[in-house]
C-alpha cells in the first residue's frame, strides 16, 4: 500500500518548535536549484491530503498534543519524516524544562535526516533511500 | 548637548553605576523605587525607544535589564534594576507607560517569578497550560 505513495509525494510540513533553519533548507530542496517538485514532491496546505508528514524542531510540551492531533488527521498509511537534529534527538534542548521526549517516542518515524540544519543534498538522499525502501516493499 | 550628557543630567542622583562597554553600549543602574520615573523620563522626555527587557538570576538576586535605543545616534542604553529579595521579588510594571512592555513582563513573570505591580494583564504567555503554579523554569531550584 505504501508503495503507491512513492510516485508523487505530497508533503505536509509541521514545525514543532524549530528555529526555522531546517525549514529554510526544506524550502531550498523545493525551489529551482534542487527542484524536488520535478518529481512531484510538493508541499501542501492541508494534512488531510498528505502522503508524508515532515517534522522539524524539538517537541516541546505545547507542540506535542498538537502534533498528535495532526498525525491523527493524516490519511493512513502515512510516512513520517524527521528532519534535523532537534527532531531526531532534541539536540541542545535535551535537558530543557520544556522538551521531554524525542519525536520517535511520540510518533512512528520512517526517515531520519540528521544535521543542524541538514543540507538539501542530505534531505534528497534521505528521500531517495525512503522511496527505495518503500518500493522494495520491506 | 548630546544624549549621553542629557541622560546624566536629567537622572542626576538616581544613577548608581555607569559603565560604557563601547561607544554605543552603555549600562547604568537605578534603585527599583526609581524605575518607573526613570523609564518615564527616558521614554517621554529624552525620546528613547524601548527595545526589550531581559530578566536573569544572579547568585545574590534577580536582575532586569531594560534596553533602550536612541535611534538618532544608534546608541543602546541598558537600564539595570537589581532585586535582592529572591523569595518575593517585586518591581513596578512599566506597561502603563508603553504597552510594548506587556508581553515581555508577562514572560519574565512566568519564567523567573518576578511580580510586576501595576501590570494590567499578568497571566501566562508561553508556558504549557499544565505547568505547575509557583514553579519557575529559569530559576535555580537547589538554592534555599
Interface residues (C-beta under 8 A of the other chain):
Chain A: X60 X61 X62 X97 X98
Chain B: X127 X128 X130 X131 X137
